[in-house]
Amino acid sequence: MPEVKVESLKPGDEIKVENEFCKITKFEKSNIGKHGKVKCRIEALSSKGETKILIRLAEDTIEKK
């Protein structure tokens, strides 16, 4: 599976979280903080119905389906 930058994700994409693929339901990108980095907050729904919340730097990469 390809790895993409976190900032390029959008709701509806499927990403790998804790060794299972989850569908993004909500995606928020913050402004540059006091440390000079943009952060993204991702809410994703697993196949078991669990909601996973991730906070990652926009420049990080994540596995996408």
Secondary structure, DSSP 8 states (H G I E B T S, - for coil): --EEEGGG--TT-EEEETTEEEEEEEEEE----TTS--EEEEEEE-TTS-EEEEEEETT-EEEB-
